[in-house]
Amino acid sequence: MPLYPLFADLRDRPVLVVGGGPVAERKAAALIVAGARVRVGAPELTASLRARVEAGEVRWIEGTFTGAWLDEAWLVVAATGDRRVNRAIAAAAEDRCILVNVVDDPALCSFHVPALVRRGLLTLAISSAGQAPVLASRLRARLETVLDESLGALSELAGRYRLRIREAFPDVTQRRRFYAWLLDGPVAPLLGRHREAEALRTLEQALQTPHAIARAGRVTLVGAGPGDPGLLTLKALRALQRADVIVHDRLVDAAILDLARRDAERIDVGKRSGEDHAATQRRIHDLLHAHAAAGRHVVRLKGGDPFVFGRGGEELEFLRARGVDYEVVPGVSAAMACAAYAGIPLTHREHAQSVHLLTAHCKDSIDTLDWRALARERQTLALYMGVAQLEHLTERMLAHGRDGDTPFALVENGSRPGQRVVTGCLRDLPALARRHDVRAPAMLILGEVAALAPQLAWFGAAIHPDTDLADAA
């Protein structure tokens, strides 16, 4: 038979936990959070439980279980690890009509403790009636990734305004529409950004002028990371699953787009060689504005981090000038990810105390760099979009005093299944890149730390000058 779900109010009510080990410790901790008066019965206690006893959070009944321990108890948790003792506890609780949970023994339970997802006072419970606890835990983990932390604050706000909302919208249909606005409109994102005062003002205005409620569009600027979908942040995943429109760059991996809401409109705005990049950027601005003005939630999805050579700042300036609401979800930058997936620490106490992030997508931009400062030793250079400029870069570095033996690593398709890492010395950089036909996207890491790549490699293919062969790392 299916279980009857309920939530118990245990505030200031006595609950008995039998057992003094780590499992009993976890059960007692959850009951304390619920406000129960917890009594723990056992011959011995863990150090943590003893600390709770000394702090007055738990009352200790020292000894072995007797039926008298059940006096006044509303609930009982048996966590002794001894099935004979647990059976006796369950039988005694049954005789007194007290609900009992026996850990890892569904047959002896009259209630089950579900896997929980908490967002403030909002609680989701998942139960398999004790038959598949690992499955319940997996489902809980999935829900944790989907449900934003702001839901707790939103549910509390809805509770505080419940009577006001009922008065403003006596008609049930209108009230449901208002709650849909409360969930999908501007209030929830404001709470998520910890702008509580602005969220309250927005809600008050909606209650005073309910006829003026309209779905407000917004833009979420999201960093997609370097390619591996596993490097997406939880906030990025949630944004993708709520988006109406996704405006994405060319290098955003298809596996990341597959994680988005199925019916979201996808618009590829990736810049390509030979086209007018300024015109493309103007088109991107216009798309973001048009879709947000139409009341849609637009995710502007960029590879890496949107604020590291991603023109994210320009896009926010454009949106702010037009009064479009926006937020930013940072991503794992390409420099950090490519270095990590190549086994290269960007800083190291013995080799590099600073990191410089550079871009060199054209000759004009590379000529503006301070080469004298960049050629110093004991620092790491991470060069974005520089495959076409490797020869020019090598000449400049050598001309300004950088040792020709300085190690480098070229990370092609960093974090993706086709990742290759070509390593060598600065003087050989252009020749090795040509020999192995290195193509964009590729990140150049130059500096003493790059020498660690051959020994710390753990992902993808590695090409070293001593063997000049591609071997699975």
Secondary structure, DSSP 4 states (H G I P E B T S, - for coil): ----------TT-EEEEE--SHHHHHHHHHHHHTT-EEEEEESS--HHHHHHHHTTSEEEEESS--GGGGTT-SEEEE--S-HHHHHHHHHHHHHTT-EEEETT-GGG-SS-PPEEEEETTEEEEE--TTS-HHHHHHHHHHHHHHS-THHHHHHHHHHHTHHHHHHH--SHHHHHHHHHHHHHSSHHHHHHTT-HHHHHHHHHHHHHSGGG--PPPEEEEEE-BSS-GGG--HHHHHHHHH-SEEEE-TTS-HHHHTTS-TT-EEEE----TTS-HHHHHHHHHHHHHHHHHTT-EEEEEESB-TTSSS-HHHHHHHHHHTT-EEEEE----HHHHHHHHTT--S-BTTTBS-EEEEE-SSHHHHTTS-HHHHT-SS-EEEEES-GGGHHHHHHHHHHTT--TT-EEEEEETTTSTT-EEEEEEGGGHHHHHHHTT--SSEEEEESGGGGGHHHH--SSEEE-TTT--EEE-
